[in-house]
Amino acid sequence: MDAEADETAAWFAACPIAELEAGWGETALLAGRQIALLKDSETHAFAIDAEDPHTGAMVMARGIMGSRGDAPTIASPLHKEVYDLRTGQGLSHPQYAVRTYGTRVVDGVLEVAVPR
């Protein structure tokens, strides 16, 4: 599981994880939020806000996945700011951060924890 789901979060089924392509993001509308889903293995994916914190554009699912050291990252497709997928913290510009959501796979379905 990624970013811990607190007790006020509800789990939402996003899609079968097999339908996501590793390294390529998709966007899901869950509980009224646009959330970028970013698969990094056959059994795991990250979930972050689709909104680019720097520009406000809903483009983060089209970002470039990579890593810095042991940190899995996403680079915004607009200005290439880099964010840690585990914490959402901006690595290029620490004043920016993207919201992260807890994820889990249950019976092959990716679920995302969205605060109520």
HUVEN-V738390 format. One record per run of one state. SS is the DSSP state (h for helix, s for strand, l for the rest). FROM is the first residue (numbers start at 1). LEN is the number of residues. If there is no record, write none. Layout:
ss: [SS;SS]
from: [FROM;FROM]
len: [LEN;LEN]
//
This chain:
ss: [l;s;h;l;s;l;s;l;s;l;s;l;s;l;h;l;s;l;s;l;s;l;s;l;s;l;s;l;s;l]
from: [1;9;17;20;25;31;33;42;44;50;51;52;58;59;60;63;64;69;71;76;82;85;89;91;97;98;100;107;109;116]
len: [8;8;3;5;6;2;9;2;6;1;1;6;1;1;3;1;5;2;5;6;3;4;2;6;1;2;7;2;7;1]
//
